[in-house]
Amino acid sequence: MENPARETIDTSRPHPARMYDYYLGGKDWFEADRQTAEQVVARFPAVRTWARANRQFMHRATRTLAREEGVRQFLDVGTGIPTAPNLHQVAQEIAPESRVVYVDNDPLVIEYADALLRSTPQGRTTYLEADVRTHDLLADPRVTGTLDLEQPVALSLVALMHFMPDESEPYALVRHLLDPLAPGSFLVLSHATADFDHVGGTDEIRSTYGSHGISAAPRPRKEVARFFDGLDLLDPGVVVGHRWRPDEEPRLPDEEVGFYAGVARKP
Ligand SMILES: C[S@@+](CC[C@H](N)C(=O)[O-])C[C@H]1O[C@@H](n2cnc3c(N)ncnc32)[C@H](O)[C@@H]1O
C-alpha cells in the first residue's frame, strides 16, 4: 500500500529518531542524519553507550511494570524507529493481553510501523503519528479505542522530554498527559543530563542539534525529578539510567551513561 507519509519525510534535515537509530547501530537513517550524528559522536563518543543503556532501561521498566505491578496498558510517546525488542514485545512476553499505543511525530517511523503492530492475538497495538505538544492524545479515538482509561496505563516518555526546552512547558505537558489517567497508572521517564559532563560535551551536542533546528535540553537531576512531583517513585528513585534495577552490577561509569531515569505510580 502507498504510504502518504513518505512524501512528508524531509531527508535533507537530520531528525532525532533517525540520529538515535544511527547511534544504536540501526540502518534507518539518511545522509543528513549520519553527518550530524557523526559530529555528535566525534565530540561525545559515549552517546552510543547512552542510547543502548536507555533502550535497556525501557526494557527493564516495562518488564517490572508488567510482571510486578500487573500493568497491561502502555502509552509510549516518542517511540522511535522500531528496534527489537520493542515495548509491546517486552510487555506481551510477560502478559500477551497487553495493549500498547505508540506515538511519534517523525513520519519515517510509520514506514516501519508494521514492526510495532505485530501484536499477539490476545493483545493489541496501535500507532499514531502525532506531535505530543499539539495533539490531544488522550482524547484521540485511536487511543481511547485501544486503551481503557478507567484502568491503569503506563505512560512512557523515554528519551523524549530533553527535546522540549522550558519554553514548551514540559512539566505542564506531562501533567496534562497524566491527569486523565486512572489512579495506579505509572510514569516511566528517562532524560539526558549534563551533570556528569565536565568537558562541555553536552553544550556542543546542544549546539550541534540546535544548528539543525532540533532543541536539546539536558537537565540536572533536580529538574528531571520534578517530572515526578506528586507521584510515588518506585525504588530506587531517580537514578542514572543503568542503576535503575539493573539485571547485573553496573560496570559503566555514570559519565558514560549520562541520563537519569525513574518510574513512579500515580496515587
Ligand atoms: C531519542 S528517540 C527515543 C526513542 C525511544 N523512546 C527510546 O528511548 O528508545 C526520541 C523520539 O521522540 C520523538 N519525538 C521528538 N519530539 C516529539 C514530539 N514533539 N512528539 C512526538 N514524538 C516526538 C522523535 O521522533 C524520536 O523518535
The ligand as a Tripos MOL2 file, in Angstrom:
@<TRIPOS>MOLECULE
LIG
   27    29     1     0     0
SMALL
NO_CHARGES

@<TRIPOS>ATOM
      1 C1         15.7690    9.6000   21.2610 C.3       1 LIG1
      2 S1         14.3270    8.9460   20.4980 S.3       1 LIG1
      3 C2         13.7720    7.8150   21.7640 C.3       1 LIG1
      4 C3         13.1230    6.5600   21.2090 C.3       1 LIG1
      5 C4         12.6180    5.5680   22.2700 C.3       1 LIG1
      6 N1         11.6540    6.1810   23.1700 N.3       1 LIG1
      7 C5         13.7590    5.0110   23.0790 C.2       1 LIG1
      8 O1         14.0380    5.5870   24.1370 O.co2     1 LIG1
      9 O2         14.4020    4.0530   22.6700 O.co2     1 LIG1
     10 C6         13.1580   10.2870   20.6880 C.3       1 LIG1
     11 C7         11.9040   10.1130   19.8530 C.3       1 LIG1
     12 O3         10.9570   11.1360   20.2110 O.3       1 LIG1
     13 C8         10.3170   11.5820   19.0230 C.3       1 LIG1
     14 N2          9.7990   12.9330   19.2740 N.ar      1 LIG1
     15 C9         10.5280   14.0580   19.4740 C.ar      1 LIG1
     16 N3          9.6990   15.1060   19.6840 N.ar      1 LIG1
     17 C10         8.4290   14.6200   19.6240 C.ar      1 LIG1
     18 C11         7.1370   15.2100   19.7510 C.ar      1 LIG1
     19 N4          7.0240   16.5110   19.9790 N.pl3     1 LIG1
     20 N5          6.0350   14.4160   19.6480 N.ar      1 LIG1
     21 C12         6.1670   13.0830   19.4020 C.ar      1 LIG1
     22 N6          7.3750   12.4580   19.2680 N.ar      1 LIG1
     23 C13         8.4850   13.2150   19.3710 C.ar      1 LIG1
     24 C14        11.4120   11.5250   17.9660 C.3       1 LIG1
     25 O4         10.8830   11.4650   16.6540 O.3       1 LIG1
     26 C15        12.1530   10.2630   18.3710 C.3       1 LIG1
     27 O5         11.6450    9.1360   17.7070 O.3       1 LIG1
@<TRIPOS>BOND
     1     1     2 1
     2     2     3 1
     3     2    10 1
     4     3     4 1
     5     4     5 1
     6     5     6 1
     7     5     7 1
     8     7     8 2
     9     7     9 1
    10    10    11 1
    11    11    12 1
    12    11    26 1
    13    12    13 1
    14    13    14 1
    15    13    24 1
    16    14    15 ar
    17    14    23 ar
    18    15    16 ar
    19    16    17 ar
    20    17    18 ar
    21    17    23 ar
    22    18    19 1
    23    18    20 ar
    24    20    21 ar
    25    21    22 ar
    26    22    23 ar
    27    24    25 1
    28    24    26 1
    29    26    27 1
@<TRIPOS>SUBSTRUCTURE
     1 LIG1         1 GROUP 0 **** ****
